[in-house]
Amino acid sequence: MLQIAFLGTGLMGAPMARNLLKAAFPVTAWNRSTDKAEALKTDGATVATSVTEAVRNADIVITMVSDGGAVRALLDGGVADAMQPGAILVDMSSIKPREARAHFDLLKAKGVSALDAPVSGGTRGATDGTLAIMAGGEEDAFKKVKAALSAMGRPTLVGPSGTGQLAKLANQGIVATTIGIVAEAMLLMQSAGADMNRLREALKGGFADSIILQQHGKRMADGDFTPGGRSALQLKDLNNLLEEAASLRLALPQAELQQARYHRFVHELGGEDLDHAGLFLELKDRQRG
């Protein structure tokens, strides 16, 4: 079995690593906060005391950290030099496409392959092993890691380096826009005295049905905004989406609208650590104006 180093075992990374262990892949875990990596010992993981120790003998290095800066800090902090020639870095963090392309070039010069492979599906998908995995990079590298990625979800190679991140940004634009209209539908029904959860039942199986309606609509109905996906990260993704769109000279009005709403929710209403379904709260606040 291919040896895997998993860097970043937080809210998403820990269940993803557990699914690799369940599939019998040998996993060495590392996290900046050691206790989060130590929690995987009972699942069969080896815990590294340093990031270079974690990656030195790995065939596949998976990173699942907060942003492009954190990924680059790992690469410059010893990962790029410690990885063995022929190894493959799979960055499953959500970063900017241009950052992914830069990381690809950096590692290629060292004889290491790289894939950008961000995910969608939140903590539930990470736990259930049903994540949508959007990969960008070379086909040979993708084929070598596909079995490992399949233990965590449904991997698809969408194009060259950077396009995995671009696919994730497209995904996040769809997610944000859908959350926005689901929030409006829920508020409309609530204001008329209807049961918001019964609206979800009524629409199930129809053209308006979606995972977002069922999962995030329930969050809105129940008033439970414990984060599966933090609003601050949703805003980051929308910022990155619009930056990439600007580089392609594209206007994306729906993404621009939701970016403005999430910016207000995060920076004016203190919603940065609430689930992105918390956009419902931003909508309700607008009614007070």
Contacts in CASP RR format, 6 or more apart in sequence:
PFRMAT RR
TARGET T0000
AUTHOR 0000-0000-0000
METHOD contacts of the structure
MODEL  1
MLQIAFLGTGLMGAPMARNLLKAAFPVTAWNRSTDKAEALKTDGATVATS
VTEAVRNADIVITMVSDGGAVRALLDGGVADAMQPGAILVDMSSIKPREA
RAHFDLLKAKGVSALDAPVSGGTRGATDGTLAIMAGGEEDAFKKVKAALS
AMGRPTLVGPSGTGQLAKLANQGIVATTIGIVAEAMLLMQSAGADMNRLR
EALKGGFADSIILQQHGKRMADGDFTPGGRSALQLKDLNNLLEEAASLRL
ALPQAELQQARYHRFVHELGGEDLDHAGLFLELKDRQRG
1 24 0 8 1.000
1 25 0 8 1.000
1 26 0 8 1.000
2 25 0 8 1.000
2 59 0 8 1.000
2 60 0 8 1.000
2 144 0 8 1.000
2 145 0 8 1.000
2 148 0 8 1.000
3 26 0 8 1.000
3 28 0 8 1.000
3 57 0 8 1.000
3 58 0 8 1.000
3 59 0 8 1.000
3 60 0 8 1.000
4 20 0 8 1.000
4 25 0 8 1.000
4 26 0 8 1.000
4 27 0 8 1.000
4 28 0 8 1.000
4 58 0 8 1.000
4 59 0 8 1.000
4 60 0 8 1.000
4 61 0 8 1.000
4 62 0 8 1.000
4 148 0 8 1.000
5 27 0 8 1.000
5 28 0 8 1.000
5 29 0 8 1.000
5 30 0 8 1.000
5 48 0 8 1.000
5 54 0 8 1.000
5 55 0 8 1.000
5 58 0 8 1.000
5 60 0 8 1.000
5 61 0 8 1.000
5 62 0 8 1.000
6 13 0 8 1.000
6 16 0 8 1.000
6 17 0 8 1.000
6 20 0 8 1.000
6 27 0 8 1.000
6 28 0 8 1.000
6 29 0 8 1.000
6 30 0 8 1.000
6 45 0 8 1.000
6 54 0 8 1.000
6 62 0 8 1.000
6 64 0 8 1.000
7 30 0 8 1.000
7 31 0 8 1.000
7 51 0 8 1.000
7 54 0 8 1.000
7 55 0 8 1.000
7 61 0 8 1.000
7 62 0 8 1.000
7 63 0 8 1.000
7 64 0 8 1.000
7 65 0 8 1.000
7 74 0 8 1.000
7 79 0 8 1.000
8 29 0 8 1.000
8 30 0 8 1.000
8 31 0 8 1.000
8 32 0 8 1.000
8 36 0 8 1.000
8 37 0 8 1.000
8 63 0 8 1.000
8 64 0 8 1.000
8 65 0 8 1.000
9 17 0 8 1.000
9 29 0 8 1.000
9 30 0 8 1.000
9 31 0 8 1.000
9 36 0 8 1.000
9 37 0 8 1.000
9 39 0 8 1.000
9 40 0 8 1.000
9 64 0 8 1.000
10 31 0 8 1.000
10 36 0 8 1.000
10 64 0 8 1.000
11 123 0 8 1.000
11 227 0 8 1.000
11 228 0 8 1.000
12 64 0 8 1.000
12 119 0 8 1.000
12 122 0 8 1.000
12 123 0 8 1.000
12 126 0 8 1.000
13 64 0 8 1.000
13 126 0 8 1.000
14 36 0 8 1.000
14 39 0 8 1.000
14 40 0 8 1.000
15 123 0 8 1.000
15 125 0 8 1.000
15 126 0 8 1.000
15 127 0 8 1.000
15 129 0 8 1.000
16 62 0 8 1.000
16 64 0 8 1.000
16 92 0 8 1.000
16 119 0 8 1.000
16 126 0 8 1.000
16 129 0 8 1.000
16 131 0 8 1.000
16 152 0 8 1.000
17 27 0 8 1.000
17 29 0 8 1.000
17 40 0 8 1.000
17 43 0 8 1.000
17 45 0 8 1.000
18 40 0 8 1.000
18 43 0 8 1.000
19 126 0 8 1.000
19 129 0 8 1.000
19 151 0 8 1.000
19 152 0 8 1.000
19 153 0 8 1.000
20 27 0 8 1.000
20 148 0 8 1.000
20 151 0 8 1.000
20 152 0 8 1.000
21 27 0 8 1.000
21 40 0 8 1.000
21 43 0 8 1.000
21 44 0 8 1.000
21 45 0 8 1.000
22 43 0 8 1.000
22 151 0 8 1.000
23 148 0 8 1.000
23 151 0 8 1.000
25 148 0 8 1.000
25 151 0 8 1.000
26 46 0 8 1.000
27 40 0 8 1.000
27 44 0 8 1.000
27 45 0 8 1.000
27 46 0 8 1.000
28 45 0 8 1.000
28 46 0 8 1.000
28 47 0 8 1.000
28 48 0 8 1.000
28 53 0 8 1.000
28 54 0 8 1.000
28 58 0 8 1.000
29 37 0 8 1.000
29 40 0 8 1.000
29 45 0 8 1.000
29 46 0 8 1.000
29 47 0 8 1.000
29 48 0 8 1.000
29 54 0 8 1.000
30 37 0 8 1.000
30 47 0 8 1.000
30 48 0 8 1.000
30 50 0 8 1.000
30 51 0 8 1.000
30 53 0 8 1.000
30 54 0 8 1.000
31 37 0 8 1.000
34 47 0 8 1.000
34 49 0 8 1.000
37 45 0 8 1.000
37 47 0 8 1.000
37 48 0 8 1.000
38 47 0 8 1.000
40 47 0 8 1.000
41 47 0 8 1.000
48 54 0 8 1.000
51 74 0 8 1.000
51 77 0 8 1.000
51 78 0 8 1.000
51 79 0 8 1.000
51 82 0 8 1.000
52 78 0 8 1.000
52 79 0 8 1.000
52 81 0 8 1.000
52 82 0 8 1.000
54 61 0 8 1.000
55 61 0 8 1.000
55 79 0 8 1.000
55 82 0 8 1.000
55 83 0 8 1.000
55 87 0 8 1.000
56 82 0 8 1.000
56 83 0 8 1.000
56 84 0 8 1.000
57 84 0 8 1.000
58 83 0 8 1.000
58 84 0 8 1.000
58 87 0 8 1.000
59 87 0 8 1.000
59 88 0 8 1.000
60 87 0 8 1.000
60 88 0 8 1.000
60 89 0 8 1.000
60 90 0 8 1.000
60 144 0 8 1.000
60 145 0 8 1.000
60 148 0 8 1.000
61 79 0 8 1.000
61 83 0 8 1.000
61 87 0 8 1.000
61 88 0 8 1.000
61 89 0 8 1.000
61 90 0 8 1.000
62 90 0 8 1.000
62 91 0 8 1.000
62 92 0 8 1.000
62 148 0 8 1.000
63 71 0 8 1.000
63 74 0 8 1.000
63 89 0 8 1.000
63 90 0 8 1.000
63 91 0 8 1.000
63 92 0 8 1.000
63 93 0 8 1.000
64 92 0 8 1.000
64 93 0 8 1.000
65 71 0 8 1.000
65 74 0 8 1.000
65 93 0 8 1.000
66 93 0 8 1.000
66 233 0 8 1.000
67 93 0 8 1.000
67 94 0 8 1.000
67 95 0 8 1.000
67 236 0 8 1.000
68 93 0 8 1.000
68 95 0 8 1.000
68 96 0 8 1.000
68 99 0 8 1.000
69 95 0 8 1.000
69 99 0 8 1.000
70 93 0 8 1.000
71 91 0 8 1.000
71 93 0 8 1.000
71 95 0 8 1.000
71 99 0 8 1.000
71 103 0 8 1.000
72 99 0 8 1.000
72 102 0 8 1.000
72 103 0 8 1.000
75 103 0 8 1.000
75 106 0 8 1.000
75 107 0 8 1.000
79 89 0 8 1.000
80 106 0 8 1.000
80 107 0 8 1.000
80 110 0 8 1.000
80 112 0 8 1.000
81 110 0 8 1.000
83 89 0 8 1.000
83 107 0 8 1.000
83 110 0 8 1.000
83 112 0 8 1.000
85 110 0 8 1.000
85 111 0 8 1.000
85 112 0 8 1.000
86 111 0 8 1.000
86 112 0 8 1.000
86 113 0 8 1.000
87 112 0 8 1.000
87 113 0 8 1.000
88 112 0 8 1.000
88 113 0 8 1.000
88 114 0 8 1.000
88 115 0 8 1.000
88 141 0 8 1.000
88 144 0 8 1.000
88 145 0 8 1.000
89 103 0 8 1.000
89 107 0 8 1.000
89 112 0 8 1.000
89 113 0 8 1.000
89 114 0 8 1.000
89 115 0 8 1.000
90 114 0 8 1.000
90 115 0 8 1.000
90 117 0 8 1.000
90 135 0 8 1.000
90 145 0 8 1.000
90 148 0 8 1.000
90 149 0 8 1.000
91 100 0 8 1.000
91 103 0 8 1.000
91 114 0 8 1.000
91 115 0 8 1.000
91 116 0 8 1.000
91 117 0 8 1.000
91 118 0 8 1.000
92 117 0 8 1.000
92 118 0 8 1.000
92 119 0 8 1.000
92 133 0 8 1.000
93 118 0 8 1.000
94 118 0 8 1.000
94 165 0 8 1.000
94 168 0 8 1.000
94 172 0 8 1.000
94 233 0 8 1.000
94 236 0 8 1.000
94 237 0 8 1.000
94 240 0 8 1.000
95 116 0 8 1.000
95 118 0 8 1.000
95 165 0 8 1.000
95 240 0 8 1.000
96 165 0 8 1.000
96 240 0 8 1.000
96 243 0 8 1.000
96 244 0 8 1.000
97 116 0 8 1.000
97 162 0 8 1.000
97 163 0 8 1.000
97 164 0 8 1.000
97 165 0 8 1.000
97 166 0 8 1.000
97 169 0 8 1.000
97 240 0 8 1.000
97 244 0 8 1.000
98 162 0 8 1.000
98 244 0 8 1.000
98 247 0 8 1.000
99 165 0 8 1.000
100 114 0 8 1.000
100 116 0 8 1.000
100 136 0 8 1.000
100 161 0 8 1.000
100 162 0 8 1.000
100 164 0 8 1.000
100 165 0 8 1.000
101 161 0 8 1.000
101 162 0 8 1.000
103 114 0 8 1.000
103 116 0 8 1.000
104 114 0 8 1.000
104 116 0 8 1.000
104 137 0 8 1.000
104 161 0 8 1.000
104 162 0 8 1.000
107 113 0 8 1.000
107 114 0 8 1.000
108 114 0 8 1.000
113 138 0 8 1.000
113 140 0 8 1.000
113 141 0 8 1.000
114 137 0 8 1.000
114 141 0 8 1.000
114 161 0 8 1.000
115 135 0 8 1.000
115 136 0 8 1.000
115 137 0 8 1.000
115 138 0 8 1.000
115 141 0 8 1.000
115 142 0 8 1.000
115 145 0 8 1.000
115 161 0 8 1.000
116 135 0 8 1.000
116 136 0 8 1.000
116 137 0 8 1.000
116 161 0 8 1.000
116 162 0 8 1.000
116 163 0 8 1.000
116 164 0 8 1.000
116 165 0 8 1.000
117 133 0 8 1.000
117 134 0 8 1.000
117 135 0 8 1.000
117 136 0 8 1.000
117 149 0 8 1.000
117 155 0 8 1.000
117 164 0 8 1.000
118 133 0 8 1.000
118 134 0 8 1.000
118 164 0 8 1.000
118 165 0 8 1.000
118 167 0 8 1.000
118 168 0 8 1.000
119 126 0 8 1.000
119 131 0 8 1.000
119 132 0 8 1.000
119 133 0 8 1.000
119 134 0 8 1.000
119 152 0 8 1.000
119 153 0 8 1.000
119 168 0 8 1.000
120 131 0 8 1.000
120 132 0 8 1.000
120 134 0 8 1.000
120 168 0 8 1.000
120 171 0 8 1.000
120 172 0 8 1.000
120 175 0 8 1.000
121 130 0 8 1.000
121 131 0 8 1.000
121 132 0 8 1.000
122 131 0 8 1.000
122 228 0 8 1.000
122 229 0 8 1.000
123 228 0 8 1.000
123 229 0 8 1.000
124 130 0 8 1.000
124 215 0 8 1.000
124 228 0 8 1.000
125 131 0 8 1.000
125 153 0 8 1.000
126 152 0 8 1.000
129 151 0 8 1.000
129 152 0 8 1.000
129 153 0 8 1.000
130 153 0 8 1.000
130 154 0 8 1.000
131 152 0 8 1.000
131 153 0 8 1.000
131 154 0 8 1.000
132 153 0 8 1.000
132 154 0 8 1.000
132 156 0 8 1.000
132 171 0 8 1.000
133 149 0 8 1.000
133 152 0 8 1.000
133 153 0 8 1.000
133 154 0 8 1.000
133 155 0 8 1.000
133 156 0 8 1.000
134 156 0 8 1.000
134 158 0 8 1.000
134 164 0 8 1.000
134 167 0 8 1.000
134 168 0 8 1.000
134 171 0 8 1.000
135 142 0 8 1.000
135 149 0 8 1.000
135 155 0 8 1.000
135 156 0 8 1.000
135 157 0 8 1.000
135 158 0 8 1.000
135 159 0 8 1.000
135 164 0 8 1.000
136 142 0 8 1.000
136 157 0 8 1.000
136 158 0 8 1.000
136 159 0 8 1.000
136 160 0 8 1.000
136 161 0 8 1.000
136 162 0 8 1.000
136 163 0 8 1.000
136 164 0 8 1.000
136 165 0 8 1.000
136 167 0 8 1.000
137 157 0 8 1.000
137 159 0 8 1.000
137 160 0 8 1.000
137 161 0 8 1.000
137 162 0 8 1.000
137 163 0 8 1.000
137 164 0 8 1.000
138 160 0 8 1.000
138 161 0 8 1.000
139 157 0 8 1.000
142 155 0 8 1.000
142 157 0 8 1.000
146 155 0 8 1.000
149 155 0 8 1.000
158 164 0 8 1.000
158 166 0 8 1.000
158 167 0 8 1.000
165 240 0 8 1.000
166 244 0 8 1.000
168 237 0 8 1.000
169 237 0 8 1.000
169 240 0 8 1.000
169 241 0 8 1.000
169 244 0 8 1.000
170 241 0 8 1.000
172 234 0 8 1.000
172 237 0 8 1.000
172 238 0 8 1.000
172 241 0 8 1.000
173 237 0 8 1.000
173 238 0 8 1.000
173 241 0 8 1.000
173 254 0 8 1.000
173 255 0 8 1.000
173 258 0 8 1.000
175 212 0 8 1.000
175 234 0 8 1.000
175 276 0 8 1.000
176 234 0 8 1.000
176 237 0 8 1.000
176 238 0 8 1.000
176 255 0 8 1.000
176 258 0 8 1.000
176 259 0 8 1.000
176 262 0 8 1.000
176 276 0 8 1.000
176 279 0 8 1.000
177 254 0 8 1.000
177 255 0 8 1.000
177 257 0 8 1.000
177 258 0 8 1.000
178 210 0 8 1.000
178 212 0 8 1.000
178 213 0 8 1.000
179 212 0 8 1.000
179 216 0 8 1.000
179 258 0 8 1.000
179 276 0 8 1.000
179 277 0 8 1.000
179 279 0 8 1.000
180 258 0 8 1.000
180 261 0 8 1.000
180 279 0 8 1.000
180 283 0 8 1.000
182 210 0 8 1.000
182 212 0 8 1.000
182 213 0 8 1.000
182 216 0 8 1.000
182 217 0 8 1.000
182 220 0 8 1.000
183 220 0 8 1.000
183 277 0 8 1.000
183 278 0 8 1.000
183 279 0 8 1.000
183 280 0 8 1.000
183 282 0 8 1.000
183 283 0 8 1.000
184 283 0 8 1.000
185 199 0 8 1.000
186 196 0 8 1.000
186 199 0 8 1.000
186 217 0 8 1.000
186 220 0 8 1.000
186 221 0 8 1.000
186 280 0 8 1.000
187 280 0 8 1.000
187 283 0 8 1.000
187 284 0 8 1.000
187 287 0 8 1.000
189 195 0 8 1.000
189 196 0 8 1.000
189 199 0 8 1.000
190 196 0 8 1.000
195 221 0 8 1.000
196 217 0 8 1.000
196 220 0 8 1.000
196 221 0 8 1.000
197 218 0 8 1.000
197 221 0 8 1.000
197 222 0 8 1.000
200 213 0 8 1.000
200 214 0 8 1.000
200 217 0 8 1.000
200 218 0 8 1.000
200 221 0 8 1.000
203 209 0 8 1.000
203 213 0 8 1.000
204 214 0 8 1.000
215 277 0 8 1.000
216 275 0 8 1.000
216 276 0 8 1.000
216 277 0 8 1.000
217 277 0 8 1.000
218 224 0 8 1.000
219 225 0 8 1.000
219 275 0 8 1.000
219 277 0 8 1.000
219 278 0 8 1.000
219 280 0 8 1.000
220 277 0 8 1.000
220 278 0 8 1.000
220 280 0 8 1.000
225 274 0 8 1.000
225 275 0 8 1.000
225 277 0 8 1.000
225 278 0 8 1.000
225 281 0 8 1.000
226 275 0 8 1.000
227 273 0 8 1.000
227 274 0 8 1.000
227 275 0 8 1.000
228 275 0 8 1.000
229 275 0 8 1.000
229 276 0 8 1.000
230 272 0 8 1.000
230 273 0 8 1.000
230 274 0 8 1.000
230 275 0 8 1.000
230 276 0 8 1.000
231 262 0 8 1.000
231 265 0 8 1.000
231 266 0 8 1.000
231 271 0 8 1.000
231 272 0 8 1.000
231 273 0 8 1.000
231 274 0 8 1.000
231 275 0 8 1.000
231 276 0 8 1.000
231 278 0 8 1.000
231 279 0 8 1.000
232 266 0 8 1.000
232 271 0 8 1.000
232 272 0 8 1.000
232 273 0 8 1.000
233 276 0 8 1.000
234 262 0 8 1.000
234 276 0 8 1.000
235 259 0 8 1.000
235 262 0 8 1.000
235 263 0 8 1.000
235 265 0 8 1.000
235 266 0 8 1.000
235 272 0 8 1.000
238 255 0 8 1.000
238 258 0 8 1.000
238 259 0 8 1.000
238 262 0 8 1.000
239 259 0 8 1.000
241 252 0 8 1.000
241 255 0 8 1.000
241 259 0 8 1.000
242 252 0 8 1.000
242 255 0 8 1.000
242 256 0 8 1.000
242 259 0 8 1.000
245 251 0 8 1.000
245 252 0 8 1.000
245 255 0 8 1.000
258 279 0 8 1.000
261 279 0 8 1.000
261 282 0 8 1.000
261 283 0 8 1.000
262 276 0 8 1.000
262 279 0 8 1.000
262 282 0 8 1.000
264 282 0 8 1.000
265 271 0 8 1.000
265 278 0 8 1.000
265 279 0 8 1.000
265 281 0 8 1.000
265 282 0 8 1.000
266 272 0 8 1.000
269 281 0 8 1.000
269 282 0 8 1.000
269 285 0 8 1.000
271 278 0 8 1.000
271 281 0 8 1.000
274 281 0 8 1.000
END
